[in-house]
Amino acid sequence: MAHHEFSHRVAEDSGKQRRNTVGLLRGGGRAKGTLNKVTREIRALSLALFDDEYWERTKARLLIGKLAPAIEAKLLAYAYGEPKQTVDVLGLSDLTAALKRKVVDELHPGPTKSLDP
């Protein structure tokens, strides 16, 4: 008999009213999305460190050109989104054309082509 089955049986046998467990997660623990104690403490500390004074100093450094480029880039990305990045592969257009020829011309019979010999 599993441990949780035993505890339910004892609660029923003792004559006490059982608590409503509908909607509770089996096995205990935090509900999904609930932050643990350390995460809450770190978030509170971070919010205290990055107060209004910090942002005023950061803004001043940005305006005089003394803000680290990586920080400036990250702030711009937060404000306007990440820039679209493309990768050019040499010869890709040749490969695309060859693939198109293979699919269209050889594998897909057109109206003039027939599968029958």
N, C-alpha and C positions, 0 to 999 in steps of 0.2 A: 504494500500500500504506500503510495507516495506521501510525502510529508504534508502537502497541502490538503490531501484528502483526509488525513488524520485530523488536522486542525479544524476542518469544517465539521467533521463528525463530533468532535469534542464540543464545539460550540453548540451544535444542535442538541446534544445529550445533556448539556448543563442547564437547559431550560431558559437560557438568556436569549433575547431577541438578537438575531444576526444583523449586522450592519448592511446597508445597501451597497453592493459592490458592482452594480451595473455601470458599465462605462469605464471602470478602472482597468488599468493594464494588469495582466496576469504577470506574476513574477516580481512585482514591485518596481522600483526605479523611478526615474524622472519621466514625465510625459514627453513625447516628441517635441523638440523645439525649446524645451526648458533649459536654460543655461545653468551650468553647475556653479558652485560657490566661488571657485577660483576664477572662472571666466567673468563672473559678475564683478569681482574685486578688481581684476585687471582692467575691465572696461571703465569702472569708476575712477581708477588711478589715471588712465589715459585721458579721460575727459577732464580731470583736474589739471593735467599737464598741458593740454592743448586748450587753454582758456582764451579769452578775448585778447589779453595782452600778447600771448604767443602769436596770434593771427595778425595783430597790428605790426609786430616786429617782422613777421614773414612778409607782409605786404610791403613794408618799407624796404626790406632787402630786395624784393622783386623789382620795385620801382627804380632803385639805384643800380640794378644789374648785378647784385651780389648774391642772388639766390642760386643755389646749385642747379645746373641744367637738368639733372635727373628729377629734381623736385619740381621745377617749373614744368617739365614735360608731363609729369604725373598729375599736377594740378590742372593743366590744360586738358588732359584726357578725362579727368573727372568732370570738368565743366562742359566739354564739347564732345566727348566720346573719343574712343581710339581711332586713329586714322586708318583708312582702308589700306591694307598691304597687299601688293601683288608680286608675284614671282614670275619673271620672264625666263622661260626655258628655251635655250637655243635649239632650233630645229623642230620645235613643237608644231609649227604650222605645216611643215613637211610631213610630220607623222600624222597629223590630223587629216591632211589631204589623202595620204596613203590609206588610212583607215576608212575614210569615206569611200574611196574607190573599191576597197575590198568588200565593204558591206553593201554598197549600192550596186556595183557592177557585177560582183561575183556571187555574193550570197543571196541577194534578193532578186528573184527573177522579175524582170519588168514585163510590160505588156507584150513586147516582141520576143521575149525569152520564154521558154517552156521548160518544165521539169522533165517532160518526156523526150527521149532521144529521137 
